[in-house]
Each structure stands twice: as C-alpha cells, then as structure tokens.
Amino acid sequence: MTPSPAGSRASHTSESSAQIRLAKTNLPEFFGNYEGGFPFFDTFHSMIHANESLDDIQRFQYLRASLTGDAKNIISSLEISAVNYGVAWSLLKERYDNKRVITQIHIKAIMDLPSMSRENACELRQIVGGASRHVRALQALKRPTSHWDDLLVHILSSKLDAVTMREWQNSLTATELPSFKQLLDFIIYHSQMLESTGKSSAPSSKNNARVSSGAKRQAVCVASVGLKCSHCGEERLIYHCQKFLALAIPQRIAEIRKAKICMNCLRSTSHIASKCSSGNCKVCKMKHNSLLHLTEDAPQHQPKEEKPQQTTTSASSPATVVTHSTSRSDECVLLATAIVYAYDREGSRKPCRVLLDCGSQANFISKKFLDTLNLQTRSSNISISGINNTTTRSSLITQVRLQSRINTFATTLDCIVTDRVTDKLPAFALKRSAFELPRNIVLADPQFNAPADVDILIGAELFWQVLCVGQVKTSTNHPTLQKTRFGWILAGRLVTNAQLDEQLSRFWAIETIEGPDNLTADEVRCEQHFQDNTTRTAQGRYIVKLPFKEQVIEKIGDTMEIALKRLRGLEKRLARDPNLRAQYNQFLDEYLALGHMKQVEDTTQDDKGSFYLPHHAVFKTTAGATKIRVVFDASCKGTS
C-alpha cells in the first residue's frame, strides 16, 4: 500500500515540528514562594506571555522550564497544549499572585530584621540591604511607601545598637523629622566608617549571645571592654570619654595625634582634618574640633629655653584614668601587683604577673596567658559590668593553680577568660629611687616600677586571704607597703617628677610652631582671595569662588567652537528620541529658572574672558522610568 499525499504531508509536518527547538532565554526560576511571585510574573509576562511571536504551546514550554518545586507540581498534571497554557497561567496567578499576602510578607520581613548588640559594619549592611530590598518590593506592589518614612525610621532605628543609635540621634536637630533615605544614608556612612577603623567583620555568635535570665552576672571595677575609644579602650567615641575630656587641651591634641585620628571629626583614621567633611571649630571656625581649640591663655608655643610650668597626673588603671593639669607635680596611683607561679597543663611552673583588686567580684585571666598555660576551658555565659554601666561578655572559664614565690602558699582559682585584663601597669616607667623601700623586705613584684602586662586579676574572693599583718606608710606622698603571702605589695598615691621633664619635652617638640613661611606673591593673592570670597550659608555649606591666573586664562584658547560641535552632536542624538529631548530641555529650563545658568548673548562670542563648557545627557532607566541628568565637561581642552 502506498501512502496518500495528504498522509505524507502530515508526516512531514509532524517531523518538522519535532525538530523545532525553543530559543534559549534566561528566565528566572520560580519555586513557589510568595516573595518571588510578583517579580517572576512581571518578568515572564513581559518576555513570554505578551510576546506575540510565540504561540501558546511555546509559552507553555517556557513556563514549565521556569518552574521548580511546589510551583511546578501545581501544573504537572496538565499536558502541554495551547488550551492548557491559559489554565496553567491562571492556576499559578491564583495561587501566588496574592498582593495582600505578599505585602504582609515584606512588612513582616522588615519588622523581623535582626537587632544589633554592638557596633558592626556587617550587621549594618544587612539592615540596609534587607530594608531596601523589601521597601523596593512594596513600591513595585504600588504600596504608598513614600508616606511611611516615620514608621520605617522608627522600626529600623530600633534595630541599631546603643552606640550607633546615639550617633544617629546626635546627627539630628531638635525638631527634625528624619526621612527613611536619611537614615539609610547615615547607616551606610557609619558602616563605611567602621570598616575603615577595623570593625567590618561579623562578631562570633558566642560574643553576641543574649544573656539568659538565669545566666551568671559578675561585676568588676577594672575590666577592659570593646576597643573603641583610643584613650581608655571603652566602647564609646573619644569625644564622649570623660577621661579624655578631663585632659588639658594640649594633652588632648597629643593624644589624638598619637592615635592618628582626624583632628576635626575625632572619629576616623582614614582621612586628615583638611579633607574632613564635618563642621569646623565653633570658636575660631578653623579646621579642628572645638574640643581641641586652644584659648589665648593656653600655652601654644614656648621658647626652648623656658621650662613650662605644667604637669600631668594620670592613674595607671585603664578603668580609672583621670588626667589633669596642675602646677605642683606629677601624681599617680600605683596598683598592687605581684609575681607568682602558675601551673600549666603539664604541671610546669610559669611566672605570672597578677593584679590584686578587692573591687572585683570575679577573677580574670588574659587569653594570651591562657594559651601559654594551655589549660582546659569550659563554656559559660557571663556578663561583666564595669564603670558607667559598660558591659562585656565572656563565654569561657578556666581553673588556674597559683603558688607563691616566697613560701608554700598555693590556691586554685576559677578565672573568666578575657582578651586583655587591663593595660600595662604602671602606665609609665617610674624611677625606683623615688621610693623609700626598707632593706629587709621581699617585694611581691620586684619590677613594680616597670610597665608590664597583667596576666591574671585576683578579685575579692582571694584578696583578703592573702593579706598578712604588717603595713608601712612612710608619708602621704608615698604608696603604702602591705605584707601579703606573695610578698610586700605597694599601692596608693605617689607624687614624683620622674617623667615630667621627658613628657613635656616630647610634647613641646610636637607642638612647636615654626616661624612663618615666606609666601610667594601668588600664594599671598590666593590667601587673600580666599578670605575675601569664601562665605558660609545658613545650612553650614561653604561657597567658594575659584581663583584664576590671568596668564593661564589667555593660554586656554577658543572653547566655543568645540562646545558648539559637541552641542550639534547632542542634538542629533536627542532628535532620534523626542521623549528624551523633552526631558533634557525640561532639565535645562529648570536650570534657567533657578538661576544656575543664563543665555549667552552674541556679543560675548569674542570675549576672551568667556569659556564654554560642553555638556551631554546621562540617562538611567530604573523600574520602567528614565531619569536624566546633565553632565558638564569641565576637562574639555581649548584650541591652545
């Protein structure tokens, strides 16, 4: 039997259809979540559903290829046909295109953004990214987010840690209602500042764990927390540090220079004062912070042969440092330290420097010394409170066995592990000759006068047990000698001029103002031009008139011809798109109305003092809308 011609044609058509391959298109995958429903339907509708060059069978094939998970299961029972495409599309829209549910999901996601427990750039970026993403999704759903600023600002600011929240409040005026964008800009700037100061990595989960109601809570007077303030080490900006504010102004300047912090904003180490965008001194309007303003009676410069009558008093404990000016002498408070033996994991003895502190409820060991002893630790969750309610946490405890160097006294202590117990003690080297020490005593710390690290802090638990009968007080200006099981300790007020000359010499070497520079004529004119033409608006912005050199102006040459040439090219480009041309004209009309530019008269064409800047349009298309801005090419060269 021979096949009929009609049958042959049908067979040929079937084979041709089987050989058709769909064009490869990068469509988003949709696995059946409400958050991804709206962007998927919007994209698929634009690329496939509304594409008239495709038939329903091809659309159905594209649709099935884009679905995974639950979304694919909904239409898995439908065979690929032109009729079933409409059914499949309706089933998916009915299930996942629910604006009410999608809106609630995005709002809940904003409400559930994680709260911060401490300053951290990573967490700040997560807050900005999450909030921006969900707000953009709500805008795409045509929700009135432009009227939600007060609500969004309240929700997001409640997620900030205490330090960042205080910075945010300080950036606002007393009656200002901040916008959502203003808060996002602040968070972005603050995260960049933290990154530049080394706080960009996310903290460990142990350190960020919340303290449960049953967690053990310890209080301690001397505890090092956070590395924020470069002066005292506490978690706050240096201009909030009472110890820094207690310093004389020259000492503040020296402290800021030592820490390499911007002299203007007192925050960043990534720029210098001349390039700082913060406001100037409120007293003299110069480029430094008001806290560093030297009054007329402050010693700014002293002749080298004269010895300034100024000294510094500083406590040696980082938690109690108070520095001030006095005309008598240099005072410090010496804290009691001792050298004992600590046993490591193998039972070997290691020398250990301890600080005796009756004001601490707990004992502490530094992480560095713990690693030296290689002792086992156990997990814990302890909150440590210090001065001004500063709080830090520790998640490890270890047991340390100590023994006296001079007798058989030994004890075992539970110590909380911390990164650093305190700063080096004493704060600076002291001359041993300044102390009146009896010859027949054995000191607990033979090198008490030399700054050194503290390995362990012994709190009130053991403090009173190691005290013995015996105390020597030679004078009110000399520390007290107290006998202990570790030997004789020294503690108390000390008056000495040992380090005064060296410190003041170093300070005046830094602060010495050299003689006035021999300025050139151009530099003098430039300085005078700045003084005559620089003004400041009520909003705090500076208006600067740029100086020009006449001889340089003459060398620029003709700029009008190239500006006209570029303008004609721009007009040809805009002629191809009337809509963009209308936007461009509208933008320039606005410039005219605001007085930012004015029309050039023909008589100015030959004016040698006139310069013409070429300009062009930059277009940016977002969310279906095209934004336009004008860019002026000030780097365009003239004919010379």
Secondary structure by P-SEA (a helix, b strand, c coil): ccccaaaaaaaaaaaaaaaccccccbbbbbcccccaaaaaaaaaaacccccccccaaaaaaaaaaacccccccccccccccccaaaaaaaaaaaccccaaaaaaaaaaaaaaccccccccaaaaaaaaaaaaaaaaaaaaaccccccaaaaaaaaaaaaccaaaaaaaaaaccccccccaaaaaaaaaaaaaaaaaaccccccccccccccccccbbbbbccccccccccccccccccccccccccccaaaaaaaaaaaccccccccccccccccccccccccccccccccccccccccccccccccccbbbbbbccccbbbbbbbccbbbbbbbbbbbbbbbcccbbbbbbbbbbbccccbbbbbaaaaaaabbbbbbbbbbbbccccbbbbbcbbbbbbbbbcccccccccbbbbccccccccccccccccccccccccccccccccbbbbbcbbbcccccccccccbbbbccccbbbbbbcccccccccccccccaaaaaaaaaaaaacccccccccaaaaaaaaaaaacccccccbbbbbbbbbbaaaaaacccaaaaaaaaaaaaaaaaaacaaaaaaaaaaaaaaaaaccbbbbcccccccccbbbbbbbbbbbbcccbbbbbbbbcccccccc
